[in-house]
Amino acid sequence: MRREARSPTPICVEATTTTRLTCGEADRIDVTNLVRDGAFLSLGSLHCRSHPNRKTNDPISYNSTFKDRAGQAAEAKQKLLDQYKSRPPVDEKVAAERAAAAERKEAMKVEKAAAKKAEREAAVAAAEAEAAKSVVVPKTEAELKAARDARYAKRKAKR
């Protein structure tokens, strides 16, 4: 199966008629000797040297020594440091705009929290007012006695 590259980035293509793997117009890797010698590698590792996703460092394996791992870690750290140092300086105007935007965002957040708190307090006050309306005031002993006497008189009148 052969597919042509449609973008300027190299795309790996395998030809069915030959045992070569090509990567756009880049280097060609002859896999004939690899197959003959029994070194069956995955196709992912047969990319050409100019492939953008190709790793330059060998992966750490169980055979790696502490020195190897420490060296790779130091290289990675230095690479990140270099990238950080090579950043363009922040423009003062842009920094001021960002700070102002952050302050506005914080003010909106505080205002929203205050509105939510006020709404919650209003809901609690309304619930308390509703509960106060529906509270039944217990009757005094005199009222209870009068109600009992009225029931007694009603029963008496029926007879």
Order of alpha helices (4+ residues) and beta strands (2+ residues): beta-beta-beta-alpha-alpha-alpha-alpha
